[in-house]
Structures are given as C-alpha cells and as structure tokens.
Amino acid sequence: MSLSRIEIAKIISILITPVMIVLSVLQSLYNKFLRSENVKSIAGEIAVVTGGGGGLGRAISMELAKHGCHVAVVDINYEEAQKTVQLINENYKVNTKAYKIDITSYDEVVRLNKIITDDLGKATILVNNAGIIAFSDIFKPDPIEIQRMINVNLTSHIWTKRVFLENMKEVGKGHIVAICSTGGLGPFPLSSVYCSTKYGVRGFMRTLRVELRMDEKCRDIKTTTVFPTVMDTNSGVLDDLNKCNWNTIFQIQSGVSVAYRIIQGMLRNEVNIGVPALEIPYMKCIEFWPAEIIDRMMAKTFLSGLKNSLGKQLK
C-alpha cells in the first residue's frame, strides 16, 4: 500500500520530534537568558489591559506605562481600576484612564473601543488578562459560576480580539497578548472548567497566529500567549493550595516579576512565554508519555494532599 505525500510528511514529522523537543528547550533557555533586550518600542502606543484593577493586570499596566505606553485600565471593579490609574499617574508621564466594562458582552466591548479612541486614541496593544480562577465550591460549583468563568476566561478573548484587531489592521501594526495558564498545558484536578477555558485560549491564539500570517496586511500584528503557574497575586488560591498541600507542587511566582517577563517577551515578539521558563517544554514532553502512566502519576500526586485536608468531602 502506497503512502500519500501527507502521510509521509506526518511520519517524518513524528521521527524528528525528539530533535524539535530539544530545540524547544534550548529556545526557552535562550529567550530567558540570552536574547537581547527591547527589540521594539511601544512608547506612545495605546494599550488595553483587561482585569487591570489588581494583581497581575495592575503589574502589567505599570510595566507598560514604564515603557511609555498609554494605558486603558479595564475592570469590572471600577474602584480598583482607578487605583491602578492613580499609581501610573504617580510614577509615569503617560495618559491613562479607568473603564468599567463587562468584557463578556460584545456590544460593551464595541462601546469600550469607541470611548477609548475618543479619550486616548486607537488602541494597538491588547492584553487579555481578566480571568476567574476558582469557584466558591470546588466540588459542586453553581452553574451560573461555571458560565461566568467560561464567558470571562474565553469568550471575552474572542470579542476583544474581534473589536481591537480592526484598529491594528487600520494602522498596520499591533500586538495581542493572552494570559493563559499552565492549566492550558496540562490538567489540574478539580479544575476541569478552568482548564477547559485555558485550553480554549491556547487553541484560539494558536489559530489566530496562522490567520494573521495568511493576511499580508497583518504581518506586523504579533501575538504572545503566556503560560504562568500560580502567582502570589491571589491570596485565596494560595490558601487553597496550602490547605491541600499543593504549594509544594507549584512554583509560586511573583506577579511583578511575571509582568516584567511578559512585557519583555512582548517587546521581543516572543510567541509563547512559560513562567517558569521550562514549563512549556516540560508539559509538551510528558504528552508523549503513555496516557495511563501520566494520569496515574498526576492523580496520585494531587490526591495525597486532598486526602489530608479534605478527606471527609472526598468520601
């Protein structure tokens, strides 16, 4: 039986995969330690940061302002967004303004773009940072909470990209940054909905990269997908990890240092950023392990902590 050209290409791709894995690891190390600093300037550009009212979003907003970028701080919590604006005004000479918006509504995102254009100018940098991490009841979450997580973590990326990408096409440049998660690389027990939304963001951004390359007008519009592990920006999540003894599994990262890494990677037009650096190559490598082995290993690792802290609820 003769093989088609596509089948032959797939076989070759499988055979060279070990080499590509090594190259992926080397690239991650190169990006972190050796790649030159600021390749491009974002001074004078307008950035939209969703979830900019606190945590990683606030740190990203500050980092953008440090590089001379004007910042539209978008958050459902207007008071916290105003605090971010105040911090920017106290430290940097850029234009910034807070906006209260429901980014899960397409119509509101359209309205947001018009308001920002009038206030600051056309936004050419979009940082989709807003996200919901956990439910009030991890064992039996409310359906309303589930839908809200899907809308915020995934649907909002679709609407904001659709709206703000038009600005970028008009000026012929731009950058879209998506804050994904290591939960978009591998499964976290009791987080199936969260991981599903992050896998969705990963697929969305992967497809967007191809679409932008297909359009000559979009060649200078770049994308960056970020896969951070647990950060110190959410005390509730840290408490849950401590209760389950999972704090020894995850490398807790500083939100400020992650924001710095994100903006440095964006300035260098990095496509994917793992925090820690080896997270992406590691997760890609174990995908080649037999499914039963990796599932059993992960279940055993996470279950031991749960039995100690939540044993009664697991029965």
ZASEKE-686821 format. One record per residue (C-alpha): residue in three letters; z, x, y. Coordinates in Angstrom, 3 decimals. Layout:
# ZASEKE-686821
 rest       pz       px       py
  ALA        Z        X        Y
...
***
This chain:
# ZASEKE-686821
 rest       pz       px       py
  MET    0.000    0.000    0.000
  SER   -1.088    1.487    3.322
  LEU    1.260    1.524    6.290
  SER    0.299    0.260    9.707
  ARG    0.465    2.537   12.753
  ILE    3.532    0.659   13.986
  GLU    5.334    1.111   10.655
  ILE    4.511    4.823   10.628
  ALA    5.827    5.147   14.191
  LYS    9.063    3.414   13.178
  ILE    9.545    5.744   10.198
  ILE    9.011    8.778   12.412
  SER   11.497    7.372   14.925
  ILE   14.119    6.990   12.196
  LEU   13.557   10.534   10.947
  ILE   14.020   12.102   14.390
  THR   17.096   10.003   15.213
  PRO   19.612   12.795   14.389
  VAL   17.865   15.041   16.902
  MET   17.946   12.291   19.532
  ILE   21.675   11.754   18.952
  VAL   22.329   15.439   19.640
  LEU   20.181   15.220   22.775
  SER   22.144   12.147   23.899
  VAL   25.436   14.025   23.576
  LEU   24.043   17.038   25.416
  GLN   22.692   14.811   28.197
  SER   26.110   13.174   28.641
  LEU   27.752   16.588   28.962
  TYR   25.028   17.762   31.344
  ASN   25.394   14.674   33.561
  LYS   29.150   15.141   33.758
  PHE   29.450   18.883   34.257
  LEU   26.177   20.469   35.306
  ARG   23.888   18.038   37.088
  SER   23.565   18.691   40.816
  GLU   25.438   16.561   43.302
  ASN   23.972   13.947   45.671
  VAL   20.269   13.755   44.981
  LYS   19.620   10.835   47.314
  SER   21.233    9.453   50.434
  ILE   22.405    5.870   50.822
  ALA   23.560    6.276   54.421
  GLY   22.567    3.249   56.464
  GLU   21.750    1.066   53.471
  ILE   23.487   -2.249   52.799
  ALA   25.333   -2.757   49.539
  VAL   26.694   -5.920   47.968
  VAL   29.764   -5.438   45.769
  THR   30.886   -8.451   43.758
  GLY   34.558   -8.574   42.885
  GLY   35.134   -6.183   45.779
  GLY   38.503   -7.644   46.687
  GLY   40.524   -5.356   44.457
  GLY   40.701   -2.948   41.551
  LEU   37.502   -1.134   40.671
  GLY   35.476   -3.256   43.119
  ARG   37.610   -2.123   46.043
  ALA   37.380    1.515   44.929
  ILE   33.580    1.247   44.627
  SER   33.335   -0.340   48.081
  MET   35.366    2.503   49.554
  GLU   33.247    5.112   47.786
  LEU   30.028    3.538   49.069
  ALA   31.402    3.477   52.618
  LYS   32.342    7.139   52.290
  HIS   28.633    7.879   51.853
  GLY   27.709    5.952   54.989
  CYS   26.681    2.740   53.247
  HIS   27.342   -0.613   54.934
  VAL   29.218   -2.881   52.530
  ALA   29.284   -6.640   51.932
  VAL   32.526   -7.246   50.043
  VAL   32.105  -10.366   47.920
  ASP   35.027  -12.003   46.161
  ILE   36.311  -15.465   45.298
  ASN   39.641  -14.256   46.735
  TYR   38.770  -14.014   50.418
  GLU   42.134  -12.556   51.493
  GLU   41.786   -9.615   49.116
  ALA   38.179   -9.095   50.211
  GLN   39.401   -8.904   53.813
  LYS   41.937   -6.248   52.793
  THR   39.101   -4.142   51.373
  VAL   37.185   -4.571   54.633
  GLN   40.254   -3.511   56.597
  LEU   40.646   -0.360   54.502
  ILE   36.987    0.508   55.034
  ASN   37.259   -0.037   58.789
  GLU   40.338    2.168   58.961
  ASN   38.634    5.062   57.186
  TYR   34.871    4.919   57.746
  LYS   32.462    4.140   60.568
  VAL   30.223    1.669   58.762
  ASN   29.587   -2.040   59.070
  THR   31.419   -4.182   56.556
  LYS   32.299   -7.835   56.112
  ALA   34.072  -10.022   53.574
  TYR   32.415  -13.022   51.926
  LYS   33.949  -15.746   49.786
  ILE   31.379  -16.967   47.304
  ASP   31.080  -18.356   43.791
  ILE   28.608  -15.922   42.262
  THR   28.147  -18.176   39.227
  SER   26.196  -20.612   41.441
  TYR   22.570  -19.696   42.092
  ASP   22.451  -21.749   45.295
  GLU   25.525  -19.991   46.672
  VAL   24.045  -16.579   45.876
  VAL   20.874  -17.561   47.753
  ARG   23.021  -18.623   50.712
  LEU   25.020  -15.401   50.478
  ASN   21.858  -13.310   50.766
  LYS   20.805  -15.170   53.910
  ILE   24.213  -14.730   55.531
  ILE   24.404  -11.004   54.694
  THR   20.871  -10.490   56.020
  ASP   21.890  -12.096   59.319
  ASP   25.184  -10.186   59.526
  LEU   24.327   -6.737   58.215
  GLY   20.660   -6.621   57.235
  LYS   18.758   -6.761   53.942
  ALA   20.892   -5.570   51.045
  THR   19.133   -2.999   48.865
  ILE   22.081   -1.982   46.694
  LEU   23.701   -4.473   44.332
  VAL   26.866   -3.654   42.396
  ASN   27.705   -6.382   39.898
  ASN   31.362   -5.618   39.333
  ALA   33.053   -9.049   39.188
  GLY   34.405   -9.897   35.769
  ILE   37.067  -11.710   33.774
  ILE   38.778   -9.608   31.118
  ALA   41.238  -11.817   29.272
  PHE   42.332  -15.398   28.613
  SER   45.745  -16.936   29.145
  ASP   45.920  -17.496   25.352
  ILE   44.042  -14.846   23.396
  PHE   44.357  -16.756   20.096
  LYS   43.125  -20.149   21.294
  PRO   41.517  -19.886   24.741
  ASP   40.744  -23.011   26.720
  PRO   37.025  -23.984   26.602
  ILE   36.985  -24.061   30.408
  GLU   38.218  -20.456   30.487
  ILE   35.581  -19.453   27.954
  GLN   32.764  -20.963   30.005
  ARG   34.116  -19.401   33.176
  MET   34.134  -15.955   31.552
  ILE   30.519  -16.372   30.419
  ASN   29.472  -17.516   33.889
  VAL   31.223  -14.717   35.772
  ASN   30.591  -11.863   33.332
  LEU   26.958  -12.604   32.510
  THR   25.314  -15.485   34.366
  SER   26.225  -14.049   37.764
  HIS   24.262  -10.876   36.930
  ILE   21.161  -12.980   36.362
  TRP   21.465  -14.882   39.645
  THR   22.345  -11.906   41.852
  LYS   19.562   -9.787   40.389
  ARG   17.040  -12.568   40.909
  VAL   18.012  -13.004   44.557
  PHE   18.675   -9.452   45.757
  LEU   15.810   -7.865   43.838
  GLU   13.446   -9.645   46.231
  ASN   14.974   -7.665   49.118
  MET   14.375   -4.441   47.228
  LYS   10.776   -5.340   46.489
  GLU   10.156   -6.026   50.172
  VAL   11.359   -2.583   51.279
  GLY   10.117   -0.758   48.191
  LYS   13.438    0.707   47.080
  GLY   16.857   -0.258   45.814
  HIS   19.498    0.179   43.168
  ILE   21.193   -2.295   40.832
  VAL   24.477   -1.242   39.252
  ALA   26.047   -3.280   36.463
  ILE   29.644   -2.683   35.459
  CYS   29.541   -3.331   31.749
  SER   32.281   -2.088   29.385
  THR   32.835   -0.172   26.188
  GLY   33.166   -3.733   24.904
  GLY   29.384   -3.848   25.307
  LEU   29.043   -0.924   22.899
  GLY   31.398   -1.977   20.136
  PRO   33.682   -4.829   19.058
  PHE   37.221   -5.343   20.301
  PRO   39.313   -7.708   18.139
  LEU   40.441  -10.963   19.799
  SER   37.783  -10.380   22.482
  SER   34.669  -11.895   20.930
  VAL   33.684  -13.859   24.044
  TYR   34.325  -10.920   26.353
  CYS   32.344   -8.537   24.145
  SER   29.527  -11.068   23.874
  THR   29.191  -11.207   27.660
  LYS   29.189   -7.413   27.887
  TYR   26.610   -7.059   25.127
  GLY   24.610   -9.557   27.167
  VAL   24.878   -7.420   30.308
  ARG   23.799   -4.378   28.320
  GLY   20.718   -6.199   26.992
  PHE   19.951   -7.685   30.392
  MET   19.966   -4.306   32.116
  ARG   18.020   -2.655   29.297
  THR   15.271   -5.245   29.637
  LEU   15.338   -5.063   33.436
  ARG   14.604   -1.321   33.288
  VAL   11.439   -1.965   31.297
  GLU   10.353   -4.768   33.604
  LEU   10.765   -2.575   36.685
  ARG    8.655    0.160   35.095
  MET    5.896   -2.344   34.405
  ASP    5.561   -3.178   38.113
  GLU    4.222   -0.386   40.336
  LYS    5.939   -1.926   43.360
  CYS    9.312   -1.489   41.643
  ARG    9.067    2.164   40.602
  ASP   11.604    3.184   43.265
  ILE   14.093    0.484   42.294
  LYS   16.650    2.092   39.994
  THR   19.309    0.711   37.671
  THR   22.603    2.063   36.385
  THR   24.722    0.487   33.653
  VAL   28.349    1.600   33.457
  PHE   30.455    1.514   30.294
  PRO   34.068    2.233   31.278
  THR   37.010    1.987   28.941
  VAL   40.317    0.428   30.039
  MET   41.338    1.238   33.620
  ASP   44.643    1.209   35.453
  THR   43.331   -1.463   37.843
  ASN   44.540   -4.402   35.731
  SER   48.273   -4.413   35.048
  GLY   48.039   -7.495   32.826
  VAL   45.634   -5.815   30.432
  LEU   47.739   -2.672   30.369
  ASP   50.796   -4.757   29.473
  ASP   48.907   -6.409   26.605
  LEU   47.782   -3.023   25.305
  ASN   51.341   -1.730   25.397
  LYS   52.643   -4.793   23.537
  CYS   50.090   -4.290   20.774
  ASN   50.494   -0.510   20.704
  TRP   46.801   -0.251   21.557
  ASN   47.500    2.029   24.513
  THR   47.195    4.946   22.067
  ILE   43.686    3.816   21.051
  PHE   42.140    3.633   24.526
  GLN   41.926    6.391   27.112
  ILE   43.260    4.746   30.259
  GLN   41.117    5.723   33.236
  SER   41.927    5.800   36.942
  GLY   39.965    3.165   38.863
  VAL   39.454    5.572   41.769
  SER   38.045    8.303   39.518
  VAL   35.778    5.804   37.744
  ALA   34.452    4.575   41.103
  TYR   33.722    8.162   42.132
  ARG   31.881    8.785   38.849
  ILE   29.856    5.575   39.274
  ILE   28.636    6.391   42.771
  GLN   27.880    9.999   41.872
  GLY   25.839    8.751   38.932
  MET   24.063    6.208   41.102
  LEU   23.147    8.880   43.644
  ARG   21.646   10.890   40.784
  ASN   19.826    7.819   39.410
  GLU   21.603    8.024   36.061
  VAL   20.566    5.166   33.799
  ASN   23.769    4.886   31.744
  ILE   27.266    6.120   32.539
  GLY   30.021    6.280   29.953
  VAL   33.632    6.744   31.001
  PRO   34.796    8.855   29.185
  ALA   31.511   10.768   29.000
  LEU   31.202   10.828   25.201
  GLU   31.843    7.094   24.775
  ILE   28.153    6.107   24.615
  PRO   27.031    8.829   22.149
  TYR   30.120    8.179   20.002
  MET   29.507    4.437   19.753
  LYS   25.809    4.987   19.062
  CYS   26.630    7.414   16.261
  ILE   29.021    5.120   14.410
  GLU   26.436    2.335   14.486
  PHE   24.710    4.304   11.723
  TRP   27.780    4.135    9.506
  PRO   27.825    1.529    6.701
  ALA   28.969   -1.774    8.202
  GLU   31.788   -2.295    5.715
  ILE   33.292    1.105    6.474
  ILE   33.287    0.785   10.244
  ASP   34.516   -2.846   10.146
  ARG   37.380   -1.963    7.830
  MET   38.317    1.073    9.879
  MET   38.399   -0.849   13.157
  ALA   40.260   -3.804   11.665
  LYS   42.927   -1.527   10.201
  THR   43.318    0.382   13.459
  PHE   43.811   -2.685   15.623
  LEU   45.754   -4.774   13.088
  SER   48.632   -2.336   12.752
  GLY   49.595   -2.785   16.391
  LEU   49.197   -6.554   16.271
  LYS   51.487   -6.922   13.267
  ASN   54.289   -5.150   15.089
  SER   54.056   -7.153   18.319
  LEU   52.516  -10.497   17.399
  GLY   53.289  -10.816   13.717
  LYS   54.571  -14.398   13.884
  GLN   51.461  -15.649   15.718
  LEU   49.169  -13.977   13.180
  LYS   50.689  -15.816   10.213
***
